[in-house]
Amino acid sequence: MLDMNRIPASIAIIMDGNGRWAKKRFLPRVAGHNAGMLAMKEIIKTSSTLGVKHLTVYAFSTENWKRSDEEVSGIFKLLVKYVDSELEELNANNVRVRILGDYSVIPEEARNRIEKSLAATASNTGLQFNIALNYGSRAEIVRAVNRINEDIREGVLGEDTEITEELLSRYLYTGDENGNIPDPDLIIRTSGEERLSNFLLWQSAYSEFVFTDVLWPDFTPEEFKKTIEVYQNRDRRFGGRK
Ligand code: FPP
């Protein structure tokens, strides 16, 4: 049974397996992403209901540009479709949207919907839904170092600033610019792959990982609750002893 008093505050998900889901059905890969989007909608709703504070999803990595033009443009078209059909519902559920990654380079129509959803949900205080878009964790860390360097040069930070873990954290995408998203308590990856693929490398230092064979489009709210139960049965010690 799910313990409602111990729902993880911050959950991150690698939504993997859309392509295989489509292949099994002799459908184009984009149909798998469409089904993945529908699964994502349900997980957002369930996260709100359970009282999760932060849900962070890996929607598009810096490496995903290597895919065919058809697939890449299909994913961004889905993003447009998603925002157009869901923005009202997100607002009704008090969900705030935020973006991790450099979305300045994505197709204009998608960028426009991102900006619209950021503005429209900015004052919402419920679930924070963080979309990692054109995101890569190594690039994020390098960017943070460069931003610190720039702030020292420009006098925003003192010349003798000591670089600490806390300072570096603030300059990551999960830092100040997105309201300091807490490190994920739980990271879920679907489809049987067991790796991080350049997602939240710094932030996952003490995260619990749950891997499931379920392909992302088949990841229902019931499966989601089961993975939270697995998390609740883990023993988190953060390097210390009980
Ligand atoms: C991984 O499956 C999935 C992706 C790279 C894209 C995820 C996108 C969505 C769920 C669409 C909706 C997103 C938004 C933000 C509206 P894969 O294609 O790597 O699957 P495979 O490993 O089976 O080929």
py3Dmol code that shows the C-alpha trace and the ligand (Angstrom):
import py3Dmol

protein = """\
ATOM      1  CA  MET A   1       0.000   0.000   0.000  1.00  0.00           C
ATOM      2  CA  LEU A   2       1.114   3.484  -0.842  1.00  0.00           C
ATOM      3  CA  ASP A   3       1.989   5.509   2.260  1.00  0.00           C
ATOM      4  CA  MET A   4       0.443   8.924   1.572  1.00  0.00           C
ATOM      5  CA  ASN A   5       2.622  10.480   4.270  1.00  0.00           C
ATOM      6  CA  ARG A   6       5.809   9.509   2.452  1.00  0.00           C
ATOM      7  CA  ILE A   7       5.202  10.601  -1.123  1.00  0.00           C
ATOM      8  CA  PRO A   8       8.527  11.691  -2.676  1.00  0.00           C
ATOM      9  CA  ALA A   9       8.558  15.474  -3.091  1.00  0.00           C
ATOM     10  CA  SER A  10      10.705  15.454  -6.209  1.00  0.00           C
ATOM     11  CA  ILE A  11      10.398  12.798  -8.930  1.00  0.00           C
ATOM     12  CA  ALA A  12      12.264  12.660 -12.238  1.00  0.00           C
ATOM     13  CA  ILE A  13      11.378  10.389 -15.141  1.00  0.00           C
ATOM     14  CA  ILE A  14      13.239   9.150 -18.204  1.00  0.00           C
ATOM     15  CA  MET A  15      10.292   8.400 -20.472  1.00  0.00           C
ATOM     16  CA  ASP A  16      11.862   5.657 -22.570  1.00  0.00           C
ATOM     17  CA  GLY A  17      10.414   3.098 -24.958  1.00  0.00           C
ATOM     18  CA  ASN A  18       8.085   5.086 -27.222  1.00  0.00           C
ATOM     19  CA  GLY A  19       9.863   3.834 -30.342  1.00  0.00           C
ATOM     20  CA  ARG A  20       9.662   0.169 -29.315  1.00  0.00           C
ATOM     21  CA  TRP A  21       6.014   0.575 -28.355  1.00  0.00           C
ATOM     22  CA  ALA A  22       5.280   1.856 -31.884  1.00  0.00           C
ATOM     23  CA  LYS A  23       7.427  -0.809 -33.556  1.00  0.00           C
ATOM     24  CA  LYS A  24       5.546  -3.608 -31.809  1.00  0.00           C
ATOM     25  CA  ARG A  25       2.368  -2.202 -33.398  1.00  0.00           C
ATOM     26  CA  PHE A  26       3.905  -1.580 -36.841  1.00  0.00           C
ATOM     27  CA  LEU A  27       3.313   2.144 -36.330  1.00  0.00           C
ATOM     28  CA  PRO A  28       5.635   5.087 -37.104  1.00  0.00           C
ATOM     29  CA  ARG A  29       7.862   6.202 -34.200  1.00  0.00           C
ATOM     30  CA  VAL A  30       5.928   9.455 -33.880  1.00  0.00           C
ATOM     31  CA  ALA A  31       2.801   7.440 -33.008  1.00  0.00           C
ATOM     32  CA  GLY A  32       4.803   6.087 -30.070  1.00  0.00           C
ATOM     33  CA  HIS A  33       5.634   9.615 -28.957  1.00  0.00           C
ATOM     34  CA  ASN A  34       1.979  10.564 -29.248  1.00  0.00           C
ATOM     35  CA  ALA A  35       1.055   7.641 -26.993  1.00  0.00           C
ATOM     36  CA  GLY A  36       3.902   8.753 -24.711  1.00  0.00           C
ATOM     37  CA  MET A  37       2.402  12.200 -24.486  1.00  0.00           C
ATOM     38  CA  LEU A  38      -0.927  10.728 -23.418  1.00  0.00           C
ATOM     39  CA  ALA A  39       0.843   8.700 -20.720  1.00  0.00           C
ATOM     40  CA  MET A  40       2.635  11.831 -19.570  1.00  0.00           C
ATOM     41  CA  LYS A  41      -0.668  13.704 -19.174  1.00  0.00           C
ATOM     42  CA  GLU A  42      -1.948  11.025 -16.815  1.00  0.00           C
ATOM     43  CA  ILE A  43       1.251  10.980 -14.763  1.00  0.00           C
ATOM     44  CA  ILE A  44       1.074  14.759 -14.333  1.00  0.00           C
ATOM     45  CA  LYS A  45      -2.497  14.479 -13.049  1.00  0.00           C
ATOM     46  CA  THR A  46      -1.606  11.651 -10.693  1.00  0.00           C
ATOM     47  CA  SER A  47       1.423  13.569  -9.406  1.00  0.00           C
ATOM     48  CA  SER A  48      -0.836  16.515  -8.560  1.00  0.00           C
ATOM     49  CA  THR A  49      -3.319  14.279  -6.802  1.00  0.00           C
ATOM     50  CA  LEU A  50      -0.621  12.513  -4.770  1.00  0.00           C
ATOM     51  CA  GLY A  51       0.908  15.825  -3.696  1.00  0.00           C
ATOM     52  CA  VAL A  52       4.232  15.484  -5.505  1.00  0.00           C
ATOM     53  CA  LYS A  53       5.849  18.936  -5.549  1.00  0.00           C
ATOM     54  CA  HIS A  54       8.223  18.528  -8.499  1.00  0.00           C
ATOM     55  CA  LEU A  55       7.886  16.297 -11.525  1.00  0.00           C
ATOM     56  CA  THR A  56      10.810  16.533 -13.942  1.00  0.00           C
ATOM     57  CA  VAL A  57      10.648  14.728 -17.282  1.00  0.00           C
ATOM     58  CA  TYR A  58      13.319  14.131 -19.900  1.00  0.00           C
ATOM     59  CA  ALA A  59      11.438  15.126 -23.054  1.00  0.00           C
ATOM     60  CA  PHE A  60      14.288  15.878 -25.462  1.00  0.00           C
ATOM     61  CA  SER A  61      18.013  15.502 -24.919  1.00  0.00           C
ATOM     62  CA  THR A  62      20.855  17.342 -26.647  1.00  0.00           C
ATOM     63  CA  GLU A  63      21.578  13.994 -28.342  1.00  0.00           C
ATOM     64  CA  ASN A  64      18.031  13.566 -29.695  1.00  0.00           C
ATOM     65  CA  TRP A  65      18.818  15.952 -32.586  1.00  0.00           C
ATOM     66  CA  LYS A  66      20.601  12.993 -34.206  1.00  0.00           C
ATOM     67  CA  ARG A  67      17.234  11.384 -34.948  1.00  0.00           C
ATOM     68  CA  SER A  68      15.524  11.765 -38.330  1.00  0.00           C
ATOM     69  CA  ASP A  69      14.079  15.166 -39.225  1.00  0.00           C
ATOM     70  CA  GLU A  70      10.671  13.551 -39.354  1.00  0.00           C
ATOM     71  CA  GLU A  71      10.929  12.254 -35.783  1.00  0.00           C
ATOM     72  CA  VAL A  72      12.420  15.479 -34.391  1.00  0.00           C
ATOM     73  CA  SER A  73       9.792  17.694 -35.987  1.00  0.00           C
ATOM     74  CA  GLY A  74       7.119  15.187 -34.929  1.00  0.00           C
ATOM     75  CA  ILE A  75       8.153  15.512 -31.276  1.00  0.00           C
ATOM     76  CA  PHE A  76       8.019  19.321 -31.409  1.00  0.00           C
ATOM     77  CA  LYS A  77       4.641  19.222 -33.156  1.00  0.00           C
ATOM     78  CA  LEU A  78       3.412  17.067 -30.292  1.00  0.00           C
ATOM     79  CA  LEU A  79       4.661  19.646 -27.860  1.00  0.00           C
ATOM     80  CA  VAL A  80       2.585  22.292 -29.649  1.00  0.00           C
ATOM     81  CA  LYS A  81      -0.437  19.997 -29.623  1.00  0.00           C
ATOM     82  CA  TYR A  82       0.101  19.219 -25.950  1.00  0.00           C
ATOM     83  CA  VAL A  83       0.241  22.872 -24.872  1.00  0.00           C
ATOM     84  CA  ASP A  84      -2.734  23.835 -27.046  1.00  0.00           C
ATOM     85  CA  SER A  85      -4.905  21.098 -25.601  1.00  0.00           C
ATOM     86  CA  GLU A  86      -3.661  21.071 -21.987  1.00  0.00           C
ATOM     87  CA  LEU A  87      -2.759  24.588 -20.909  1.00  0.00           C
ATOM     88  CA  GLU A  88      -6.205  25.269 -19.534  1.00  0.00           C
ATOM     89  CA  GLU A  89      -6.203  21.994 -17.588  1.00  0.00           C
ATOM     90  CA  LEU A  90      -2.702  22.666 -16.220  1.00  0.00           C
ATOM     91  CA  ASN A  91      -3.931  26.017 -14.936  1.00  0.00           C
ATOM     92  CA  ALA A  92      -7.091  24.496 -13.496  1.00  0.00           C
ATOM     93  CA  ASN A  93      -4.863  22.063 -11.586  1.00  0.00           C
ATOM     94  CA  ASN A  94      -2.571  24.871 -10.379  1.00  0.00           C
ATOM     95  CA  VAL A  95       0.441  23.351 -12.194  1.00  0.00           C
ATOM     96  CA  ARG A  96       3.462  25.530 -12.918  1.00  0.00           C
ATOM     97  CA  VAL A  97       5.524  24.711 -16.013  1.00  0.00           C
ATOM     98  CA  ARG A  98       9.272  25.261 -16.107  1.00  0.00           C
ATOM     99  CA  ILE A  99      11.975  24.349 -18.606  1.00  0.00           C
ATOM    100  CA  LEU A 100      15.441  22.908 -18.061  1.00  0.00           C
ATOM    101  CA  GLY A 101      17.694  23.315 -21.068  1.00  0.00           C
ATOM    102  CA  ASP A 102      18.359  25.712 -23.903  1.00  0.00           C
ATOM    103  CA  TYR A 103      15.045  25.948 -25.725  1.00  0.00           C
ATOM    104  CA  SER A 104      16.098  29.024 -27.726  1.00  0.00           C
ATOM    105  CA  VAL A 105      17.076  26.715 -30.599  1.00  0.00           C
ATOM    106  CA  ILE A 106      13.901  24.632 -30.920  1.00  0.00           C
ATOM    107  CA  PRO A 107      11.409  25.282 -33.763  1.00  0.00           C
ATOM    108  CA  GLU A 108       9.675  28.629 -33.414  1.00  0.00           C
ATOM    109  CA  GLU A 109       6.152  27.308 -33.029  1.00  0.00           C
ATOM    110  CA  ALA A 110       7.193  25.049 -30.154  1.00  0.00           C
ATOM    111  CA  ARG A 111       9.243  27.816 -28.538  1.00  0.00           C
ATOM    112  CA  ASN A 112       6.260  30.088 -28.713  1.00  0.00           C
ATOM    113  CA  ARG A 113       4.060  27.517 -26.901  1.00  0.00           C
ATOM    114  CA  ILE A 114       6.759  27.023 -24.270  1.00  0.00           C
ATOM    115  CA  GLU A 115       6.904  30.749 -23.620  1.00  0.00           C
ATOM    116  CA  LYS A 116       3.138  30.902 -23.492  1.00  0.00           C
ATOM    117  CA  SER A 117       2.910  28.090 -20.944  1.00  0.00           C
ATOM    118  CA  LEU A 118       5.715  29.533 -18.789  1.00  0.00           C
ATOM    119  CA  ALA A 119       3.928  32.898 -18.645  1.00  0.00           C
ATOM    120  CA  ALA A 120       0.429  31.497 -18.195  1.00  0.00           C
ATOM    121  CA  THR A 121       1.358  29.223 -15.287  1.00  0.00           C
ATOM    122  CA  ALA A 122       3.950  31.443 -13.563  1.00  0.00           C
ATOM    123  CA  SER A 123       1.819  32.198 -10.528  1.00  0.00           C
ATOM    124  CA  ASN A 124       0.557  28.638  -9.966  1.00  0.00           C
ATOM    125  CA  THR A 125       1.565  27.117  -6.662  1.00  0.00           C
ATOM    126  CA  GLY A 126       0.743  23.407  -7.019  1.00  0.00           C
ATOM    127  CA  LEU A 127       2.834  20.798  -8.803  1.00  0.00           C
ATOM    128  CA  GLN A 128       5.871  22.191 -10.597  1.00  0.00           C
ATOM    129  CA  PHE A 129       6.201  20.359 -13.901  1.00  0.00           C
ATOM    130  CA  ASN A 130       9.760  20.669 -15.187  1.00  0.00           C
ATOM    131  CA  ILE A 131      10.388  19.725 -18.806  1.00  0.00           C
ATOM    132  CA  ALA A 132      13.986  18.937 -19.755  1.00  0.00           C
ATOM    133  CA  LEU A 133      14.151  20.115 -23.342  1.00  0.00           C
ATOM    134  CA  ASN A 134      17.351  20.182 -25.376  1.00  0.00           C
ATOM    135  CA  TYR A 135      18.878  19.243 -22.042  1.00  0.00           C
ATOM    136  CA  GLY A 136      22.159  17.485 -21.308  1.00  0.00           C
ATOM    137  CA  SER A 137      23.650  17.296 -17.850  1.00  0.00           C
ATOM    138  CA  ARG A 138      27.340  17.682 -18.712  1.00  0.00           C
ATOM    139  CA  ALA A 139      26.506  20.758 -20.799  1.00  0.00           C
ATOM    140  CA  GLU A 140      24.469  22.032 -17.851  1.00  0.00           C
ATOM    141  CA  ILE A 141      27.449  21.739 -15.483  1.00  0.00           C
ATOM    142  CA  VAL A 142      29.828  23.385 -17.964  1.00  0.00           C
ATOM    143  CA  ARG A 143      27.295  26.181 -18.501  1.00  0.00           C
ATOM    144  CA  ALA A 144      27.079  26.702 -14.736  1.00  0.00           C
ATOM    145  CA  VAL A 145      30.853  27.072 -14.462  1.00  0.00           C
ATOM    146  CA  ASN A 146      30.896  29.553 -17.343  1.00  0.00           C
ATOM    147  CA  ARG A 147      28.043  31.538 -15.817  1.00  0.00           C
ATOM    148  CA  ILE A 148      29.882  31.754 -12.499  1.00  0.00           C
ATOM    149  CA  ASN A 149      32.991  32.895 -14.350  1.00  0.00           C
ATOM    150  CA  GLU A 150      30.975  35.560 -16.158  1.00  0.00           C
ATOM    151  CA  ASP A 151      29.400  36.799 -12.911  1.00  0.00           C
ATOM    152  CA  ILE A 152      32.856  37.088 -11.354  1.00  0.00           C
ATOM    153  CA  ARG A 153      34.131  39.063 -14.365  1.00  0.00           C
ATOM    154  CA  GLU A 154      31.102  41.335 -14.275  1.00  0.00           C
ATOM    155  CA  GLY A 155      31.358  41.892 -10.536  1.00  0.00           C
ATOM    156  CA  VAL A 156      28.049  40.179  -9.682  1.00  0.00           C
ATOM    157  CA  LEU A 157      30.190  37.815  -7.595  1.00  0.00           C
ATOM    158  CA  GLY A 158      33.312  38.958  -5.757  1.00  0.00           C
ATOM    159  CA  GLU A 159      36.748  38.278  -7.266  1.00  0.00           C
ATOM    160  CA  ASP A 160      37.690  35.927  -4.443  1.00  0.00           C
ATOM    161  CA  THR A 161      34.434  33.949  -4.563  1.00  0.00           C
ATOM    162  CA  GLU A 162      34.923  30.414  -3.346  1.00  0.00           C
ATOM    163  CA  ILE A 163      33.228  27.848  -5.566  1.00  0.00           C
ATOM    164  CA  THR A 164      31.161  25.625  -3.324  1.00  0.00           C
ATOM    165  CA  GLU A 165      28.653  22.864  -4.049  1.00  0.00           C
ATOM    166  CA  GLU A 166      25.914  25.243  -3.024  1.00  0.00           C
ATOM    167  CA  LEU A 167      27.102  27.962  -5.422  1.00  0.00           C
ATOM    168  CA  LEU A 168      27.450  25.582  -8.356  1.00  0.00           C
ATOM    169  CA  SER A 169      23.974  24.166  -7.664  1.00  0.00           C
ATOM    170  CA  ARG A 170      22.473  27.619  -7.906  1.00  0.00           C
ATOM    171  CA  TYR A 171      23.874  28.075 -11.420  1.00  0.00           C
ATOM    172  CA  LEU A 172      22.480  24.815 -12.812  1.00  0.00           C
ATOM    173  CA  TYR A 173      19.157  24.778 -14.699  1.00  0.00           C
ATOM    174  CA  THR A 174      17.653  23.360 -11.519  1.00  0.00           C
ATOM    175  CA  GLY A 175      18.985  26.341  -9.555  1.00  0.00           C
ATOM    176  CA  ASP A 176      17.904  29.937  -9.038  1.00  0.00           C
ATOM    177  CA  GLU A 177      16.522  30.497 -12.533  1.00  0.00           C
ATOM    178  CA  ASN A 178      13.926  27.776 -11.973  1.00  0.00           C
ATOM    179  CA  GLY A 179      13.236  28.432  -8.314  1.00  0.00           C
ATOM    180  CA  ASN A 180      15.718  25.827  -7.002  1.00  0.00           C
ATOM    181  CA  ILE A 181      14.196  22.486  -7.861  1.00  0.00           C
ATOM    182  CA  PRO A 182      15.062  20.024  -5.087  1.00  0.00           C
ATOM    183  CA  ASP A 183      17.245  17.048  -6.045  1.00  0.00           C
ATOM    184  CA  PRO A 184      15.070  14.131  -7.153  1.00  0.00           C
ATOM    185  CA  ASP A 185      14.196  11.696  -4.388  1.00  0.00           C
ATOM    186  CA  LEU A 186      13.230   9.157  -7.018  1.00  0.00           C
ATOM    187  CA  ILE A 187      14.346   8.703 -10.629  1.00  0.00           C
ATOM    188  CA  ILE A 188      12.267   6.366 -12.777  1.00  0.00           C
ATOM    189  CA  ARG A 189      13.364   4.952 -16.118  1.00  0.00           C
ATOM    190  CA  THR A 190      10.957   2.885 -18.163  1.00  0.00           C
ATOM    191  CA  SER A 191      11.536   0.293 -20.911  1.00  0.00           C
ATOM    192  CA  GLY A 192      14.180  -1.835 -19.183  1.00  0.00           C
ATOM    193  CA  GLU A 193      17.205   0.383 -19.893  1.00  0.00           C
ATOM    194  CA  GLU A 194      19.299   0.988 -16.799  1.00  0.00           C
ATOM    195  CA  ARG A 195      21.366   4.114 -17.313  1.00  0.00           C
ATOM    196  CA  LEU A 196      21.132   7.855 -16.737  1.00  0.00           C
ATOM    197  CA  SER A 197      21.887   9.034 -20.309  1.00  0.00           C
ATOM    198  CA  ASN A 198      23.227  12.445 -19.291  1.00  0.00           C
ATOM    199  CA  PHE A 199      20.175  13.334 -17.161  1.00  0.00           C
ATOM    200  CA  LEU A 200      20.576  15.190 -13.818  1.00  0.00           C
ATOM    201  CA  LEU A 201      24.093  13.837 -13.136  1.00  0.00           C
ATOM    202  CA  TRP A 202      24.824  16.321 -10.342  1.00  0.00           C
ATOM    203  CA  GLN A 203      21.319  16.290  -8.861  1.00  0.00           C
ATOM    204  CA  SER A 204      21.026  12.482  -8.685  1.00  0.00           C
ATOM    205  CA  ALA A 205      23.867  11.993  -6.152  1.00  0.00           C
ATOM    206  CA  TYR A 206      21.493  10.522  -3.557  1.00  0.00           C
ATOM    207  CA  SER A 207      18.443   9.679  -5.652  1.00  0.00           C
ATOM    208  CA  GLU A 208      16.797   6.288  -5.525  1.00  0.00           C
ATOM    209  CA  PHE A 209      16.555   4.677  -8.968  1.00  0.00           C
ATOM    210  CA  VAL A 210      13.645   2.517 -10.016  1.00  0.00           C
ATOM    211  CA  PHE A 211      13.835   0.776 -13.382  1.00  0.00           C
ATOM    212  CA  THR A 212      10.794  -0.860 -14.896  1.00  0.00           C
ATOM    213  CA  ASP A 213      10.409  -2.952 -18.043  1.00  0.00           C
ATOM    214  CA  VAL A 214       7.135  -1.224 -18.888  1.00  0.00           C
ATOM    215  CA  LEU A 215       7.428   0.877 -22.062  1.00  0.00           C
ATOM    216  CA  TRP A 216       6.625   4.545 -21.444  1.00  0.00           C
ATOM    217  CA  PRO A 217       3.276   4.639 -23.331  1.00  0.00           C
ATOM    218  CA  ASP A 218       2.119   1.743 -21.105  1.00  0.00           C
ATOM    219  CA  PHE A 219       3.202   3.460 -17.889  1.00  0.00           C
ATOM    220  CA  THR A 220      -0.171   3.987 -16.214  1.00  0.00           C
ATOM    221  CA  PRO A 221      -0.933   5.771 -12.926  1.00  0.00           C
ATOM    222  CA  GLU A 222      -1.096   2.263 -11.361  1.00  0.00           C
ATOM    223  CA  GLU A 223       2.469   1.507 -12.531  1.00  0.00           C
ATOM    224  CA  PHE A 224       3.528   4.920 -11.237  1.00  0.00           C
ATOM    225  CA  LYS A 225       2.094   4.167  -7.805  1.00  0.00           C
ATOM    226  CA  LYS A 226       3.847   0.787  -7.817  1.00  0.00           C
ATOM    227  CA  THR A 227       7.225   2.447  -8.447  1.00  0.00           C
ATOM    228  CA  ILE A 228       6.557   4.888  -5.602  1.00  0.00           C
ATOM    229  CA  GLU A 229       5.847   1.889  -3.381  1.00  0.00           C
ATOM    230  CA  VAL A 230       9.192   0.358  -4.387  1.00  0.00           C
ATOM    231  CA  TYR A 231      10.800   3.673  -3.423  1.00  0.00           C
ATOM    232  CA  GLN A 232       9.012   3.665  -0.069  1.00  0.00           C
ATOM    233  CA  ASN A 233      10.445   0.250   0.697  1.00  0.00           C
ATOM    234  CA  ARG A 234      14.008   1.455   0.144  1.00  0.00           C
ATOM    235  CA  ASP A 235      16.223   2.504   2.997  1.00  0.00           C
ATOM    236  CA  ARG A 236      17.713   5.951   2.328  1.00  0.00           C
ATOM    237  CA  ARG A 237      20.777   6.722   4.430  1.00  0.00           C
ATOM    238  CA  PHE A 238      22.527   9.502   2.432  1.00  0.00           C
ATOM    239  CA  GLY A 239      25.905   7.988   3.290  1.00  0.00           C
ATOM    240  CA  GLY A 240      25.178   7.916   6.998  1.00  0.00           C
ATOM    241  CA  ARG A 241      23.906   5.167   9.260  1.00  0.00           C
ATOM    242  CA  LYS A 242      20.442   4.700  10.661  1.00  0.00           C
TER     243      LYS A 242
END
"""
ligand_1 = """\
24
FPP
C 12.188 8.058 -25.550
O 11.683 6.949 -26.265
C 11.328 9.227 -25.693
C 11.682 10.430 -26.244
C 13.028 10.701 -26.791
C 10.721 11.529 -26.373
C 9.740 11.707 -25.246
C 8.644 12.523 -25.757
C 7.366 12.442 -25.362
C 6.863 11.564 -24.287
C 6.401 13.302 -26.131
C 5.731 14.352 -25.365
C 6.619 15.397 -24.819
C 6.222 16.642 -24.595
C 7.078 17.563 -23.785
C 4.946 17.157 -25.086
P 12.515 6.391 -27.506
O 12.038 7.078 -28.734
O 13.976 6.516 -27.228
O 12.063 4.888 -27.501
P 12.926 3.634 -27.973
O 14.124 3.561 -27.094
O 11.989 2.483 -27.767
O 13.256 3.858 -29.422
"""
view = py3Dmol.view(width=600, height=400)
view.addModel(protein, "pdb")
view.setStyle({"model": 0}, {"cartoon": {"style": "trace"}})
view.addModel(ligand_1, "xyz")
view.setStyle({"model": 1}, {"stick": {}})
view.zoomTo()
view.show()
